[in-house]
Every structure is written in C-alpha cells, then in structure tokens.
Amino acid sequence: MPIFLPNRVANMQPERKLFGLAKLYVCLVSLHTAWSLLAGLGEPDHVIVLTLTVLVVALGVMDAVVNDLLPAHFCAPSVFRWKYVIFIALGAGQMSLIYQAATSYRVDFSTLRYALDATAAVGVAVLDLNARWVARNESTAVPRSVA
Amino acid sequence: MNRQQYLVQLLRNSVLLISLLPCLALAQALPNGVGFEDIPMAAYGVTIATALMGCIAGTLHRMSTLLEDRKVGDAPDAPPPALRYPKVFISSNILGGLMAGWLSFLTLTHAKTPSLLVQCGVLISAFAGAVAIERLAAKLYPNVKSQ
C-alpha cells in the first residue's frame, strides 16, 4: 500500500517540527536511562535489553529526524509505518525498569520518573496519530460555497 | 438463521470450547512451585500497564493503516475513511492484547525468565494479540466504511 507522504506532511509542517523535537526528547531520555542503569553490569539479560533499547532508539531518532525535522521530500517509509510501535516500545522499556524495581521491593518515589517518561512516550505516539488524522481531514475538506 | 448457519455456528463454538481444554489443564499446572505469591502486587500492576501499552501500540498501528493511507486510484480530494464499528475495533484490540500479554506473563514467569525480558515478552505478545484479535473481529465487522 503506497504512502503519499509529501501531501500529508506538507499540510502540517510547523507542528511536524514540534513533534520531531518531542520524539527526540523521548528517544534520548530512554537511551540515557537504559545506559545509566544497565551498561557495565555484564549480565546477559541486561545486555540483551540494552541492545534492544539502542536499536529501538536508533529507529526512533531516524523517524524524528527524517520524517519530521527534515524537509517534506525526505521520508523513511519503513520507519514511518512503524513509528507508533517504536515509541510505545520505548515507553514500555521504562515500565520494565519499574517492574524490575517492584520485583526487588525497591519501589520509591524516584521510580515515578520512569512512569512519567513512559507517559510522555505514549502521549507523543497518540498525539502524533491524532494530528496526522486532523491534518488529513482538513486537507480533504470541501470548501463551503458562498451564496 | 437457517439450519445450515446454525449448525456451522454450533460446530465453530464446539471447536473453540474443545480447544480451551488444553489451556485449562496447563493453567491448573502453572501455579505449582512457580512462586507467583512472591511477586508483589505492584509488579502485577506494572505488567497490566505494559500489556495495555501493547494494546495501544496495536490499536495505533491498525488505525494508521486503516485511516491514514491513501490507496492508488483515490482522488486527491476523496473523503478520508472512517471506522464503521469503533467500539468493536477498540474492544477487540484491548481484549486481545490483555489476554495475550497476561498469558505470556504467566508463561515467561513459569519459565523463570529474567524480569526485564518478561516485560519485553509481555509487550510483544500484547501487540501481536491486539492485532490478531482485531483482524479476526474484522472478518465479522468490517472496519472501514469505504470497504
């Protein structure tokens, strides 16, 4: 199914920059959190999770930079189709840190920060879909005729 | 409903009920010696939150696929498609994701998987379950009005 990206992106160019910056923030926060907590520990499951986090963050940064921050004629269709899954996955990575703290009975107030980061990731994904849907509706709206 | 349709429905329901028997037998064997009682309630709550995030990812991905893309041959000013049964769409996504996420949590915890990988499995299973159940529901309730 082809994606007519330039038509839709051109309709909402100013908001695209803001969404791109928000996505970059979510990606960098996720990478910083995972790297500061898991790097250097050496356990196999930590290495696997860190590798997955780096891969997903790289895809998220690609989506933010190519599809949102660069001009409209630049696009990455594969990442564009899966962008919502990428950012929900970053949010779920934050929730997995809370889960690990909960199973170790180490949940405290500072653990809430991961929940806020997860909420930001989910919010960026949901608002991005809503903005693209609104932009598409506005682009195809039939103008009223003046009597 | 004629006799043939009734018999087809009866056969389908019987197959579904019989296929549940192995799952019930496995569920009865799961709690033995696994230590689910050692997992705190906060961890169960985080697991449900992660499964919900998988449901949201599946929902957003299907919504973007159904509602965002223009197809080849569509006029540029063609009205955008809309969901015909939005409640069925949302409920099938959430129900499928929660069931798949919870089942994967039980399975991975029974297999003594590290906690971080348990959450990765819950997220992936919830996403796959949401998409799968929604596609099954779409056979009975086609989603897009233009279809």
Chai-1 contact restraints between the chains, C-beta under 6 A:
chainA,res_idxA,chainB,res_idxB,connection_type,confidence,min_distance_angstrom,max_distance_angstrom,comment,restraint_id
A,M1,B,D69,contact,1.0,0.0,6.0,A-B,restraint_1
A,P2,B,V72,contact,1.0,0.0,6.0,A-B,restraint_2
A,I3,B,D69,contact,1.0,0.0,6.0,A-B,restraint_3
A,F4,B,R70,contact,1.0,0.0,6.0,A-B,restraint_4
A,D45,B,P114,contact,1.0,0.0,6.0,A-B,restraint_5
A,D45,B,L116,contact,1.0,0.0,6.0,A-B,restraint_6
A,D45,B,L117,contact,1.0,0.0,6.0,A-B,restraint_7
A,V49,B,L116,contact,1.0,0.0,6.0,A-B,restraint_8
A,Y84,B,L60,contact,1.0,0.0,6.0,A-B,restraint_9
A,Y84,B,H61,contact,1.0,0.0,6.0,A-B,restraint_10
A,V85,B,A57,contact,1.0,0.0,6.0,A-B,restraint_11
A,V85,B,H61,contact,1.0,0.0,6.0,A-B,restraint_12
A,I88,B,M53,contact,1.0,0.0,6.0,A-B,restraint_13
A,I88,B,A57,contact,1.0,0.0,6.0,A-B,restraint_14
A,G91,B,M53,contact,1.0,0.0,6.0,A-B,restraint_15
A,A92,B,T50,contact,1.0,0.0,6.0,A-B,restraint_16
A,A92,B,M53,contact,1.0,0.0,6.0,A-B,restraint_17
A,A92,B,L123,contact,1.0,0.0,6.0,A-B,restraint_18
A,M95,B,V46,contact,1.0,0.0,6.0,A-B,restraint_19
A,M95,B,A49,contact,1.0,0.0,6.0,A-B,restraint_20
A,M95,B,T50,contact,1.0,0.0,6.0,A-B,restraint_21
A,S96,B,L116,contact,1.0,0.0,6.0,A-B,restraint_22
A,S96,B,Q119,contact,1.0,0.0,6.0,A-B,restraint_23
A,I98,B,V46,contact,1.0,0.0,6.0,A-B,restraint_24
A,Y99,B,A43,contact,1.0,0.0,6.0,A-B,restraint_25
A,Y99,B,V46,contact,1.0,0.0,6.0,A-B,restraint_26
A,Y99,B,S115,contact,1.0,0.0,6.0,A-B,restraint_27
A,Y99,B,Q119,contact,1.0,0.0,6.0,A-B,restraint_28
A,Q100,B,S115,contact,1.0,0.0,6.0,A-B,restraint_29
A,Q100,B,L116,contact,1.0,0.0,6.0,A-B,restraint_30
A,A102,B,P40,contact,1.0,0.0,6.0,A-B,restraint_31
A,A102,B,A42,contact,1.0,0.0,6.0,A-B,restraint_32
A,A102,B,A43,contact,1.0,0.0,6.0,A-B,restraint_33
A,A102,B,V46,contact,1.0,0.0,6.0,A-B,restraint_34
A,T103,B,A43,contact,1.0,0.0,6.0,A-B,restraint_35
A,T103,B,S115,contact,1.0,0.0,6.0,A-B,restraint_36
A,V107,B,A42,contact,1.0,0.0,6.0,A-B,restraint_37
A,A125,B,L60,contact,1.0,0.0,6.0,A-B,restraint_38
A,L129,B,L60,contact,1.0,0.0,6.0,A-B,restraint_39
A,R136,B,P80,contact,1.0,0.0,6.0,A-B,restraint_40
A,N137,B,P80,contact,1.0,0.0,6.0,A-B,restraint_41
A,T140,B,D77,contact,1.0,0.0,6.0,A-B,restraint_42
A,T140,B,P79,contact,1.0,0.0,6.0,A-B,restraint_43
A,T140,B,P80,contact,1.0,0.0,6.0,A-B,restraint_44
